[in-house]
Amino acid sequence: MNALGEGATMEAADIMRVLTMLPHRYPFLMVDRIIQMKGDESGIGIKNVTYNEPHFQGHFPGQPVMPGVLIVEGMAQTAGGLCVAARGNKKPKVVYFMTIDRAKFRKPVVPGDVLEYHVTKIKNRQNIWKFAAVGLVGGNKVAEAEISAMIIDE
């Protein structure tokens, strides 16, 4: 049995597909690709952290650290991408971030890091999803949170 379950089918989304799934754009797009998607059940998003990102100008000069709120946003964007992809061609009008619970930040994320967002669905009821999310850099946990969102159709 693999990590996503027996016989799991996995998809991936490069940046061009991510741009069709999410409304976010630079400088607020926090996911470069999603390397594994198992419907809306689980997935892994990737963010290549670079010094060129505007938040590093002020957070913090001389010692750049990715803001924790942006790490959580990347987790939420990855989860949102899973939900949108699982719906097929039915693109939502908007996805609203509803809650952030149990957020913890364990290590700083800095330019040069490859940040992985591992998200797993906790539950789904109608148009509301809740996910457990973990951020990893080099296999080490840097952040975690539970997040929920609501999808509004056109």
ABEGO torsion letter per residue (X at the ends): XBAAEBGBBBBBBBAAAAAAABABBOAABABABBABBBEAABBBBBBBBBAABAAAAAOBBGBBBBBAAAAAAAAAAAAAAAAAAAAEABBBABBBBABBBGBBBABBBBBGBBBBBBBBBABBBEABBBBBBBBBBGGBBABBBBBBBBBBBX
